[in-house]
Amino acid sequence: MAHVGISGNIRVYIRQKPPTPSISVEANICVGNSRSITATSNYDFQGTQPINLVWQTYGGVTVNGGSSFSQTGTSSTVTIANLSNGSYSVNAVIPSCGNLESTVTNIKLGPPVITNPNYWLFDPGSNMWQFSQTSGGPRVTYTFYISSGSAVLNPQDQDCYITTPGGATICVTGTNSCGTGTPYCFYLPPAGGYLKTVYPNPATDLLSIEFEGDVSSHMVSFDLILYSEKSMEAVKRLVYEDLVAMNSFHTNQKLEIDVKNLPRGVYYIHLIPDPKSNLSVQKVRVVLE
């Protein structure tokens, strides 16, 4: 058997992102004030593949009097002004490598904004929930309080453990040197889940479904599906976006499903929560006659 030899050099190019810039100061800048800010990227190839430090602003914030600024080098000092709250960001870009970019460093200015709120069932036995969020910046204090219902709160800095057997609406605010931000409120269902009652049962034309507590957009999302026992198929499906578009869902914590054209028989309503919530699927048997 003959063997074919391969000779020569193979050159491999690795595209590596530049380091994420660090900010000289993390102190807040309140409305009507400005500050000199320096960003630095720990980059070692400025002589052969130079980087630019690129600044962007959002909302009522400016950088050197404009909405963006770019400077070649591993260090850049700018003036950030807060006119009416917003944020600014900076990242490192290598133009010669197809604008290869670092991760963006983003800083919010003004009172804290509750960012990336998330909550899930931590202990089903006691109906204890865990709330978490992304920190809004340095020197922020968070306050949790009960807007309605009853609950026991155990704050952990920006997060909180909440025990509420009967359901409750919880709010959280952040406070820093610029003031207190807008409250973020969310509803936690009682131990049984979101479904309160389904009536009439048996039903003929309309099927009414009532929900627990303060139904709003700040709750665990779920889908509502009506299954036929005979065919084992879904005959009606309402996703969460459909529900929150209904006025009755907000004003009366209920909705009505038209069932008059469905074949008579046994059906099952399934309330299927977002899997991340750890809530169980709720099921209700319904008879149409």
C-alpha positions as CSV (number, residue, x, y, z in Angstrom):
1,M,0.0,0.0,0.0
2,A,1.4,3.4,-1.0
3,H,1.5,6.2,1.5
4,V,1.2,9.8,0.5
5,G,3.3,12.3,2.5
6,I,2.1,15.8,3.3
7,S,4.6,18.5,4.0
8,G,4.4,22.2,4.5
9,N,3.4,24.7,7.2
10,I,-0.1,25.2,8.5
11,R,-0.8,28.6,10.0
12,V,-3.7,28.9,12.4
13,Y,-5.3,32.3,13.3
14,I,-7.2,32.6,16.5
15,R,-9.7,35.5,16.9
16,Q,-9.6,36.5,20.6
17,K,-11.8,39.1,22.0
18,P,-10.0,42.1,23.7
19,P,-10.3,42.3,27.5
20,T,-13.5,44.0,28.9
21,P,-12.7,47.6,29.9
22,S,-12.7,48.5,33.6
23,I,-14.1,51.8,34.9
24,S,-12.0,54.1,37.1
25,V,-14.9,55.0,39.4
26,E,-18.3,53.4,40.1
27,A,-19.8,56.4,42.0
28,N,-23.2,57.4,40.7
29,I,-23.8,60.6,38.8
30,C,-27.1,62.2,39.7
31,V,-29.2,64.4,37.4
32,G,-27.6,67.8,36.7
33,N,-24.1,66.5,37.4
34,S,-21.1,65.3,35.4
35,R,-17.9,63.4,36.1
36,S,-14.6,62.5,34.4
37,I,-14.5,58.7,33.8
38,T,-11.6,56.6,32.7
39,A,-11.9,53.2,31.0
40,T,-8.9,50.9,30.7
41,S,-8.5,47.6,28.8
42,N,-5.6,45.3,29.8
43,Y,-4.7,44.6,26.2
44,D,-1.2,43.6,25.1
45,F,-1.2,43.9,21.3
46,Q,-1.8,47.6,20.8
47,G,1.4,47.9,18.7
48,T,0.3,45.4,16.1
49,Q,-3.5,45.1,16.3
50,P,-4.7,48.4,18.0
51,I,-8.0,48.7,19.8
52,N,-10.5,51.5,20.1
53,L,-12.4,52.2,23.3
54,V,-16.0,52.9,22.2
55,W,-18.4,54.8,24.5
56,Q,-22.2,54.8,24.0
57,T,-24.9,56.6,26.0
58,Y,-28.6,55.9,26.5
59,G,-31.5,58.0,27.8
60,G,-30.6,61.4,29.2
61,V,-26.9,60.8,29.4
62,T,-24.1,62.2,27.2
63,V,-20.4,61.4,26.7
64,N,-18.2,64.4,25.8
65,G,-21.4,66.3,24.9
66,G,-22.7,63.6,22.5
67,S,-24.3,60.2,22.4
68,S,-21.1,58.3,21.4
69,F,-17.3,58.7,21.5
70,S,-14.4,56.5,20.2
71,Q,-10.7,56.8,21.0
72,T,-7.8,54.6,19.9
73,G,-5.8,53.2,22.8
74,T,-6.0,51.0,25.9
75,S,-7.2,54.0,28.0
76,S,-9.8,56.6,27.4
77,T,-11.0,59.5,29.7
78,V,-14.3,61.1,29.0
79,T,-16.8,63.4,30.6
80,I,-20.1,61.7,31.4
81,A,-23.1,64.0,32.1
82,N,-26.4,62.9,33.5
83,L,-29.2,65.2,32.1
84,S,-32.3,63.1,32.9
85,N,-31.1,59.6,34.0
86,G,-30.1,56.8,31.7
87,S,-26.9,54.8,31.3
88,Y,-23.6,54.6,29.5
89,S,-21.4,51.8,28.2
90,V,-17.9,51.2,27.0
91,N,-16.2,48.3,25.2
92,A,-13.0,47.5,23.4
93,V,-13.1,47.0,19.6
94,I,-10.3,45.7,17.2
95,P,-11.2,47.3,13.9
96,S,-8.6,45.3,11.9
97,C,-10.3,42.0,13.0
98,G,-13.7,42.7,11.6
99,N,-14.6,44.9,14.6
100,L,-14.0,42.1,17.1
101,E,-15.6,43.4,20.3
102,S,-15.1,42.8,24.0
103,T,-18.0,42.3,26.5
104,V,-19.7,45.6,27.1
105,T,-19.3,47.3,30.5
106,N,-22.7,49.1,31.2
107,I,-23.3,51.6,34.0
108,K,-26.8,52.9,35.0
109,L,-27.1,56.4,36.4
110,G,-29.7,57.9,38.7
111,P,-31.9,56.0,41.1
112,P,-31.7,52.2,40.9
113,V,-33.7,50.2,38.4
114,I,-34.8,46.7,39.3
115,T,-33.0,44.7,36.6
116,N,-33.7,41.1,35.4
117,P,-36.1,40.2,38.2
118,N,-36.9,36.5,38.6
119,Y,-38.7,34.5,41.2
120,W,-39.5,30.8,41.6
121,L,-41.0,28.4,44.1
122,F,-38.2,27.4,46.5
123,D,-40.0,25.2,49.0
124,P,-43.4,23.8,47.9
125,G,-44.2,22.6,51.4
126,S,-44.3,26.1,52.9
127,N,-44.9,28.0,49.7
128,M,-41.6,29.8,50.1
129,W,-40.4,31.7,47.0
130,Q,-37.0,33.1,46.1
131,F,-36.7,36.4,44.4
132,S,-33.5,37.5,42.7
133,Q,-32.3,40.3,40.5
134,T,-29.2,41.8,38.9
135,S,-27.5,44.3,41.2
136,G,-28.2,47.9,40.1
137,G,-24.8,49.3,41.1
138,P,-22.6,50.1,44.2
139,R,-24.0,51.4,47.4
140,V,-27.6,50.4,46.7
141,T,-30.0,49.4,49.5
142,Y,-33.1,47.4,48.7
143,T,-36.4,47.5,50.5
144,F,-39.0,44.7,50.2
145,Y,-42.6,45.2,51.4
146,I,-46.0,43.6,51.2
147,S,-48.5,45.5,49.0
148,S,-51.4,43.1,49.5
149,G,-52.0,39.7,51.1
150,S,-49.8,38.3,53.8
151,A,-46.3,37.0,53.8
152,V,-43.1,36.7,55.8
153,L,-40.1,38.4,54.1
154,N,-36.5,37.4,54.6
155,P,-34.4,39.9,52.6
156,Q,-30.9,38.9,51.5
157,D,-29.5,42.3,50.3
158,Q,-30.9,42.5,46.7
159,D,-32.7,39.1,46.9
160,C,-35.4,37.9,49.2
161,Y,-37.0,34.7,50.5
162,I,-40.8,35.1,50.7
163,T,-43.2,32.7,52.5
164,T,-46.8,33.2,51.7
165,P,-49.3,30.3,52.2
166,G,-52.2,32.5,51.2
167,G,-50.6,34.5,48.3
168,A,-49.4,38.1,48.3
169,T,-48.2,41.0,46.2
170,I,-44.6,41.9,47.0
171,C,-42.8,45.1,46.0
172,V,-39.1,46.0,46.0
173,T,-37.4,49.3,45.6
174,G,-33.7,50.3,45.4
175,T,-32.2,53.4,46.9
176,N,-28.9,55.1,46.3
177,S,-27.3,58.5,46.6
178,C,-29.6,59.8,43.7
179,G,-32.9,58.7,45.4
180,T,-35.3,55.8,45.3
181,G,-36.3,54.1,42.1
182,T,-39.6,52.9,40.8
183,P,-41.1,50.0,42.7
184,Y,-41.2,46.6,41.0
185,C,-44.2,44.6,42.2
186,F,-45.0,40.9,41.6
187,Y,-47.8,38.5,42.6
188,L,-47.1,35.2,44.3
189,P,-50.0,32.7,44.3
190,P,-51.2,30.8,47.3
191,A,-50.0,27.2,48.0
192,G,-52.7,25.8,45.7
193,G,-51.6,27.8,42.6
194,Y,-53.2,30.4,40.4
195,L,-56.5,28.7,39.7
196,K,-59.2,29.7,42.1
197,T,-62.4,28.1,40.6
198,V,-63.9,26.9,37.4
199,Y,-67.7,27.3,36.9
200,P,-70.4,26.3,36.0
201,N,-69.4,22.7,36.1
202,P,-71.2,21.0,34.2
203,A,-71.2,23.8,31.6
204,T,-73.1,24.4,28.4
205,D,-72.2,27.6,26.6
206,L,-69.6,29.5,28.7
207,L,-66.9,28.3,31.0
208,S,-65.7,30.9,33.6
209,I,-62.2,30.6,35.1
210,E,-61.3,32.7,38.1
211,F,-57.7,33.3,39.3
212,E,-56.3,34.0,42.7
213,G,-55.2,37.4,43.9
214,D,-53.7,40.3,42.0
215,V,-53.5,39.1,38.4
216,S,-51.1,41.4,36.5
217,S,-48.3,41.3,34.1
218,H,-45.9,40.8,37.0
219,M,-46.6,37.1,37.7
220,V,-45.3,33.8,36.6
221,S,-46.3,33.3,33.0
222,F,-48.4,30.3,32.1
223,D,-50.4,28.7,29.3
224,L,-54.0,27.6,29.7
225,I,-55.1,24.5,27.6
226,L,-58.4,22.7,27.4
227,Y,-58.0,19.0,26.6
228,S,-60.7,16.5,25.4
229,E,-60.7,13.3,27.4
230,K,-62.1,11.4,24.4
231,S,-59.5,12.5,21.8
232,M,-56.7,13.5,24.3
233,E,-56.1,16.5,22.1
234,A,-56.0,20.2,22.9
235,V,-59.2,21.9,21.7
236,K,-58.4,25.4,23.0
237,R,-55.1,27.0,24.0
238,L,-54.4,30.4,25.5
239,V,-50.8,31.5,25.9
240,Y,-49.9,34.0,28.5
241,E,-49.8,36.9,26.0
242,D,-53.4,36.2,25.1
243,L,-54.5,36.3,28.7
244,V,-52.8,39.6,29.6
245,A,-54.5,41.2,26.6
246,M,-57.9,40.5,28.1
247,N,-59.4,43.2,30.3
248,S,-61.3,40.7,32.5
249,F,-58.1,39.0,33.3
250,H,-56.9,42.1,35.0
251,T,-60.1,43.7,36.3
252,N,-62.0,40.7,37.6
253,Q,-59.2,38.1,37.7
254,K,-61.2,35.9,35.4
255,L,-61.8,34.9,31.8
256,E,-64.6,33.2,29.9
257,I,-64.2,30.4,27.3
258,D,-66.8,29.8,24.7
259,V,-67.5,26.0,24.7
260,K,-71.0,25.9,23.1
261,N,-69.6,24.5,19.8
262,L,-67.5,21.7,21.4
263,P,-68.8,18.1,21.5
264,R,-70.4,17.2,24.8
265,G,-68.3,15.2,27.1
266,V,-65.4,15.4,29.6
267,Y,-62.6,17.9,29.3
268,Y,-59.6,18.9,31.4
269,I,-58.2,22.4,32.0
270,H,-54.4,22.5,32.4
271,L,-52.7,25.5,33.7
272,I,-49.1,25.0,32.8
273,P,-46.6,27.5,34.5
274,D,-43.3,28.5,33.2
275,P,-41.0,25.6,34.1
276,K,-38.5,27.9,35.7
277,S,-41.0,28.7,38.4
278,N,-41.0,25.2,39.8
279,L,-44.8,25.4,40.1
280,S,-46.8,22.3,39.4
281,V,-49.3,22.0,36.6
282,Q,-52.9,22.5,37.8
283,K,-55.7,20.3,36.4
284,V,-59.5,20.7,36.6
285,R,-62.0,18.2,35.3
286,V,-64.9,19.8,33.4
287,V,-68.1,18.3,32.0
288,L,-69.9,19.8,29.0
289,E,-73.6,18.9,28.7
